[in-house]
Amino acid sequence: MVWHNTKLLARLYYRPLAATSDIIDEASWIYAGVLVIAISFVLNAVVFTHIYSGYEAVARPMSEAEIAQQETVRRNQLAAMRS
């Protein structure tokens, strides 16, 4: 049963329309559910954990100069919108 479902899944690469029809007719929904859960765990462990640890945003306080510069930019944008 597992081997048959795996063959149906592999057919998606070279005959997607026929494989989709056969999967709907013949495949086991339990096999599909277990496979989706397993792939989700692997994807989370390999890809998403790496992205999250590498690109996590860190909040830092702004200096007085940065606050003043932002206010100046906002005022200039408002003045440009009004004219």
Steps between C-alpha positions, in 0.01 A plus 500: 500500500775746590699406191195548274423843649864606463497395134186707444668797665811459285285495184406861569835604353465342157121456451330751730145483361477121494672474838260748656204298379651174628587657835142615547365155404750261655719669762465474875397818682684385813824468301447850360432647844808340655713613205375860527577510873847352446584744221374791714729403787800460271431831325462677833823352638710564192371820342284706733717460810803618303314801361355598838831475684685694232255782441334562833433870551654663803343814640745774590428842646534795264737782576383862524666579166312218325168614647566858385596378153179296470291798604671715238431242230133476604460877493658518154269225373192678636612829346555327163154343516333833575663684211 
